[in-house]
Amino acid sequence: MEILVCFLIIPAIMFMAALVAIYQHGLIAVALWSVLGALYAGVIFQLFKGFGDPLGRTHSFEWLEFFRDSFSALVLITITLMIYYAAVHFLKSGSYLFASFFLILTLMFPLTFVLTDGFSPSKFKNLIVSLDKKNPFKQTYEKSDKALKAAFNDGMNDKKSIRPFVKISTKIAKSSPYAKRFSFQFANYSTKILISRTKNKDYGAAKKIVNNYIDNILPFSEYHQKTNDLASNALVLSVLSNDQKLGQKVMDELLGPHVETNTIKNEILLFNLACYYALKRQKGKMLDFIARALSHGKKAEQFLSDSDFEYYWEDKEFIALLQSGK
């Protein structure tokens, strides 16, 4: 798609500028044509860079052929417009013989050019498709996606190590140009492995997943909405494993500014934050998150059945808040 945009839309704009230059003969129009020509050359240069060494054996001949054909298209349309302009000029001046000649030439020149294979539309189209299939960035993304998914499947198997997932996810996050496009996969896969390992009480592996996401993935990726699920389950892990440092790390580095605002609408995360502060005996923050969890769909009964809140079951403010939320 990028190739089609760069080599079809930009030349189309250039053709319009050329038409203005032909009819107006103005310096501004000529300057616009020159600027767009430089832009087109810049696009080609950037795509050369994207494909590695422009003189490399893999793509050099294909790119040279592509440039030749696209440049031929520019020449074809420009010359055709010039011939048409000449025909209009003779028509206005009353030279109908010359006007007829140039009008016929206007029609015949492109047809002759195409038939002699000066510029083959089908060849041009096939070349675009060929280059798109061989796009190394696209191959890199697909290859990385498959590798990450395979490592995730291994990580979901309790009999296998999570090291491949940690290693591959870190490598993609730090070195892939598509790291931000993997934001959902990073958060989703990490969350699922975290939940699986926590259920099986493999807290060591679960903590590695959380630390890997915070230390090696998030700084190079983006905070995805799915990250809330990871944070929520990481807080559960910190409570179950009695790891206050992990809980604080999740609060400080994973949730960060999202916690003290009203932007969080995930009732599970809000519930787990209430659990976290209940166990830390921070009543004020606990009540705040209980209220927010209730407003987003959590049932009051859940706070009375979860042992994390047992310390507050006879607390008047706690009971009053739950009753108001029923």
C-alpha positions as CSV (number, residue, x, y, z in Angstrom):
1,M,0.0,0.0,0.0
2,E,2.8,2.4,0.9
3,I,4.4,1.8,-2.5
4,L,1.1,2.5,-4.3
5,V,0.7,5.7,-2.4
6,C,4.2,6.9,-3.1
7,F,4.3,6.1,-6.7
8,L,0.8,6.8,-7.8
9,I,-0.5,9.7,-5.7
10,I,2.7,11.8,-5.7
11,P,3.2,11.5,-9.5
12,A,-0.5,12.4,-10.0
13,I,0.1,15.7,-8.1
14,M,3.2,16.2,-10.2
15,F,1.3,15.8,-13.4
16,M,-1.2,18.5,-12.3
17,A,1.7,20.8,-11.5
18,A,3.2,20.1,-14.9
19,L,-0.2,21.0,-16.5
20,V,-0.2,24.3,-14.7
21,A,3.3,25.0,-15.7
22,I,2.5,24.3,-19.4
23,Y,-0.5,26.5,-19.5
24,Q,0.6,29.4,-17.3
25,H,4.3,29.6,-18.1
26,G,4.8,31.0,-14.6
27,L,7.9,30.8,-12.4
28,I,5.7,29.7,-9.5
29,A,4.3,26.8,-11.4
30,V,7.7,25.8,-12.7
31,A,9.1,26.0,-9.1
32,L,6.2,23.8,-7.9
33,W,7.0,21.3,-10.5
34,S,10.7,21.3,-9.4
35,V,9.8,20.9,-5.7
36,L,7.5,18.0,-6.4
37,G,10.1,16.4,-8.6
38,A,12.6,16.6,-5.7
39,L,9.9,15.2,-3.4
40,Y,9.4,12.3,-5.7
41,A,13.2,11.7,-5.9
42,G,13.2,11.8,-2.1
43,V,10.5,9.2,-1.8
44,I,12.5,6.9,-4.1
45,F,15.6,7.5,-2.0
46,Q,13.8,6.7,1.2
47,L,12.4,3.5,-0.2
48,F,15.8,2.6,-1.4
49,K,17.0,3.0,2.2
50,G,14.1,0.9,3.5
51,F,15.1,-1.9,1.3
52,G,18.7,-1.8,2.5
53,D,21.6,-1.2,0.1
54,P,20.1,0.2,-3.1
55,L,22.9,-1.4,-5.1
56,G,22.4,-4.8,-3.4
57,R,21.9,-7.8,-5.6
58,T,18.4,-8.6,-4.2
59,H,16.5,-5.5,-5.3
60,S,18.8,-3.3,-7.4
61,F,17.6,-4.4,-10.9
62,E,13.9,-4.5,-9.8
63,W,14.2,-1.0,-8.4
64,L,16.0,0.3,-11.4
65,E,13.3,-1.2,-13.6
66,F,10.6,0.2,-11.4
67,F,12.2,3.7,-11.6
68,R,12.5,3.4,-15.3
69,D,8.9,2.6,-15.8
70,S,7.6,5.2,-13.4
71,F,9.8,7.8,-15.0
72,S,8.6,6.7,-18.4
73,A,5.1,7.3,-17.2
74,L,6.0,10.8,-16.2
75,V,7.6,11.5,-19.6
76,L,4.6,10.0,-21.5
77,I,2.0,12.2,-19.8
78,T,4.1,15.3,-19.9
79,I,4.9,15.0,-23.6
80,T,1.2,14.2,-24.3
81,L,0.1,17.3,-22.5
82,M,2.6,19.4,-24.4
83,I,1.3,18.0,-27.8
84,Y,-2.2,18.7,-26.7
85,Y,-1.3,22.2,-25.7
86,A,0.2,22.7,-29.2
87,A,-3.0,21.4,-30.8
88,V,-5.1,23.9,-28.8
89,H,-2.8,26.7,-29.7
90,F,-3.1,26.0,-33.5
91,L,-6.8,25.6,-33.1
92,K,-7.2,29.0,-31.5
93,S,-5.0,30.6,-34.2
94,G,-7.1,29.1,-37.0
95,S,-4.5,26.7,-38.3
96,Y,-6.9,23.8,-38.5
97,L,-4.5,21.5,-40.5
98,F,-1.8,21.7,-37.8
99,A,-4.4,21.5,-35.1
100,S,-5.8,18.3,-36.5
101,F,-2.3,16.9,-36.9
102,F,-1.4,17.5,-33.2
103,L,-4.8,16.2,-32.0
104,I,-4.2,13.0,-33.8
105,L,-0.6,12.9,-32.5
106,T,-2.1,13.5,-29.0
107,L,-4.0,10.2,-29.3
108,M,-1.4,8.2,-31.2
109,F,1.7,9.0,-29.1
110,P,0.6,7.3,-25.8
111,L,-0.8,4.4,-27.7
112,T,2.4,3.9,-29.7
113,F,4.5,4.3,-26.6
114,V,2.5,1.6,-24.8
115,L,2.4,-0.8,-27.7
116,T,6.2,-0.6,-28.1
117,D,6.5,-1.5,-24.4
118,G,7.9,1.9,-23.6
119,F,5.6,1.7,-20.6
120,S,3.6,-1.4,-19.8
121,P,0.7,-0.9,-17.3
122,S,0.5,-4.6,-16.6
123,K,4.3,-4.8,-16.2
124,F,4.1,-1.8,-13.8
125,K,1.4,-3.4,-11.7
126,N,3.2,-6.8,-11.5
127,L,6.3,-5.0,-10.4
128,I,4.5,-3.3,-7.6
129,V,3.0,-6.6,-6.4
130,S,6.4,-8.2,-6.7
131,L,8.1,-5.6,-4.6
132,D,5.4,-5.6,-2.0
133,K,5.7,-9.3,-1.5
134,K,9.5,-8.9,-1.1
135,N,9.2,-6.0,1.3
136,P,11.7,-6.9,4.0
137,F,9.8,-4.8,6.6
138,K,6.6,-6.8,5.9
139,Q,8.5,-10.0,6.1
140,T,10.1,-8.9,9.4
141,Y,6.7,-8.1,10.9
142,E,5.2,-11.4,9.9
143,K,8.2,-13.4,11.0
144,S,8.3,-11.6,14.4
145,D,4.5,-12.1,14.8
146,K,4.8,-15.9,14.2
147,A,7.9,-16.2,16.6
148,L,6.1,-14.2,19.3
149,K,3.0,-16.4,19.0
150,A,5.0,-19.6,19.1
151,A,6.8,-18.4,22.3
152,F,3.5,-17.4,23.8
153,N,2.1,-20.9,23.2
154,D,5.1,-22.4,24.9
155,G,4.7,-20.0,27.8
156,M,1.1,-21.1,28.3
157,N,2.3,-24.7,28.8
158,D,3.3,-25.0,32.4
159,K,5.7,-27.7,31.6
160,K,7.8,-25.4,29.4
161,S,9.9,-22.4,30.2
162,I,8.8,-18.8,29.8
163,R,12.4,-17.8,28.7
164,P,11.7,-18.0,24.9
165,F,8.7,-15.6,25.4
166,V,10.8,-13.2,27.5
167,K,13.7,-13.3,25.1
168,I,11.7,-12.9,21.9
169,S,9.3,-10.2,23.2
170,T,12.3,-8.2,24.5
171,K,14.1,-8.5,21.2
172,I,11.1,-7.4,19.2
173,A,10.3,-4.5,21.5
174,K,13.9,-3.2,21.5
175,S,14.9,-3.7,17.9
176,S,11.8,-4.0,15.6
177,P,10.5,-1.0,13.7
178,Y,7.1,-2.4,14.4
179,A,7.4,-2.5,18.2
180,K,4.4,-0.2,18.7
181,R,2.3,-2.3,16.4
182,F,2.9,-5.2,18.8
183,S,1.5,-3.2,21.8
184,F,-1.7,-5.4,22.0
185,Q,0.2,-8.7,21.5
186,F,2.7,-7.8,24.2
187,A,0.0,-6.9,26.8
188,N,-2.4,-9.6,25.8
189,Y,0.2,-12.5,25.7
190,S,1.9,-11.3,28.9
191,T,-1.4,-11.1,30.7
192,K,-2.5,-14.6,29.7
193,I,0.8,-16.2,30.7
194,L,0.7,-14.2,34.0
195,I,-2.8,-15.5,34.8
196,S,-1.9,-19.1,33.9
197,R,1.3,-19.1,36.0
198,T,-0.4,-17.4,38.9
199,K,-3.3,-20.0,38.9
200,N,-0.7,-22.7,39.1
201,K,1.2,-20.9,41.9
202,D,4.3,-20.5,39.7
203,Y,4.8,-17.1,41.2
204,G,8.5,-16.9,40.1
205,A,7.6,-17.2,36.4
206,A,4.6,-14.9,36.8
207,K,6.8,-12.2,38.3
208,K,9.3,-12.5,35.5
209,I,6.5,-11.8,33.0
210,V,5.5,-8.7,34.9
211,N,9.0,-7.4,35.3
212,N,9.8,-8.2,31.7
213,Y,6.8,-6.1,30.5
214,I,7.6,-3.2,32.7
215,D,11.4,-3.1,32.2
216,N,11.9,-4.3,28.6
217,I,8.6,-3.9,26.7
218,L,6.6,-0.9,27.8
219,P,9.5,1.6,27.4
220,F,9.8,0.7,23.7
221,S,6.1,0.0,23.0
222,E,2.9,1.8,24.0
223,Y,0.5,1.7,26.9
224,H,-2.4,-0.3,25.4
225,Q,-5.8,-0.6,26.9
226,K,-5.0,-4.3,27.5
227,T,-2.2,-3.1,29.8
228,N,-4.9,-2.5,32.4
229,D,-5.6,-6.2,32.5
230,L,-1.9,-6.9,33.0
231,A,-1.7,-4.3,35.8
232,S,-4.8,-5.7,37.5
233,N,-3.5,-9.3,37.6
234,A,0.0,-8.1,38.6
235,L,-1.6,-6.5,41.7
236,V,-3.3,-9.8,42.4
237,L,0.0,-11.6,42.1
238,S,1.7,-9.1,44.5
239,V,-1.0,-9.8,47.1
240,L,-0.9,-13.6,46.7
241,S,2.9,-13.8,46.8
242,N,3.0,-11.1,49.6
243,D,5.5,-9.1,47.4
244,Q,5.0,-5.5,48.4
245,K,7.9,-4.4,46.1
246,L,6.2,-5.8,43.1
247,G,2.9,-4.1,44.0
248,Q,4.6,-0.8,44.4
249,K,6.5,-1.3,41.1
250,V,3.2,-1.9,39.3
251,M,1.7,1.2,40.9
252,D,4.7,3.4,40.2
253,E,5.9,2.2,36.8
254,L,3.0,0.4,35.1
255,L,-0.1,2.3,36.1
256,G,1.7,5.6,36.9
257,P,-0.5,8.7,36.2
258,H,-3.5,6.5,35.2
259,V,-4.2,5.7,38.9
260,E,-4.9,9.1,40.3
261,T,-7.3,10.2,37.6
262,N,-10.7,9.1,36.5
263,T,-9.5,7.6,33.3
264,I,-9.6,4.0,34.4
265,K,-13.0,2.4,33.6
266,N,-12.0,-1.3,34.0
267,E,-14.0,-2.5,36.9
268,I,-11.7,-5.5,37.5
269,L,-8.7,-3.2,37.7
270,L,-10.6,-0.9,40.0
271,F,-11.6,-3.8,42.2
272,N,-8.0,-5.1,42.4
273,L,-6.8,-1.6,43.3
274,A,-9.3,-1.5,46.1
275,C,-8.0,-5.0,47.3
276,Y,-4.4,-3.7,47.1
277,Y,-5.1,-0.7,49.3
278,A,-7.3,-2.7,51.7
279,L,-4.4,-5.1,52.4
280,K,-2.1,-2.1,52.8
281,R,-4.6,-0.6,55.3
282,Q,-4.9,2.6,53.3
283,K,-8.6,3.1,53.9
284,G,-9.1,6.4,52.1
285,K,-7.7,5.1,48.8
286,M,-9.5,1.8,49.2
287,L,-12.9,3.5,49.6
288,D,-12.2,5.7,46.6
289,F,-11.5,2.7,44.4
290,I,-14.5,0.8,45.8
291,A,-16.7,3.7,44.9
292,R,-15.3,3.9,41.4
293,A,-15.6,0.1,40.9
294,L,-19.2,0.2,42.0
295,S,-20.0,3.0,39.5
296,H,-18.5,0.9,36.7
297,G,-20.5,-2.3,37.4
298,K,-19.0,-4.1,40.4
299,K,-21.5,-5.6,42.8
300,A,-21.4,-4.7,46.5
301,E,-21.6,-8.4,47.4
302,Q,-18.2,-9.1,45.9
303,F,-16.5,-6.8,48.5
304,L,-18.2,-8.7,51.3
305,S,-17.2,-12.1,50.0
306,D,-13.5,-11.3,49.2
307,S,-11.3,-12.0,52.2
308,D,-9.0,-9.1,51.2
309,F,-11.6,-6.8,52.7
310,E,-12.3,-8.8,55.8
311,Y,-10.5,-6.2,58.0
312,Y,-13.2,-3.7,57.0
313,W,-16.3,-5.8,57.1
314,E,-17.5,-4.1,60.3
315,D,-16.3,-0.7,59.3
316,K,-19.2,1.8,59.2
317,E,-17.8,3.8,56.3
318,F,-17.1,0.7,54.3
319,I,-20.6,-0.7,54.9
320,A,-22.3,2.6,54.2
321,L,-20.5,2.9,50.9
322,L,-21.5,-0.6,49.8
323,Q,-25.1,0.0,50.8
324,S,-25.2,3.2,48.8
325,G,-23.9,1.3,45.8
326,K,-26.5,-1.4,45.8
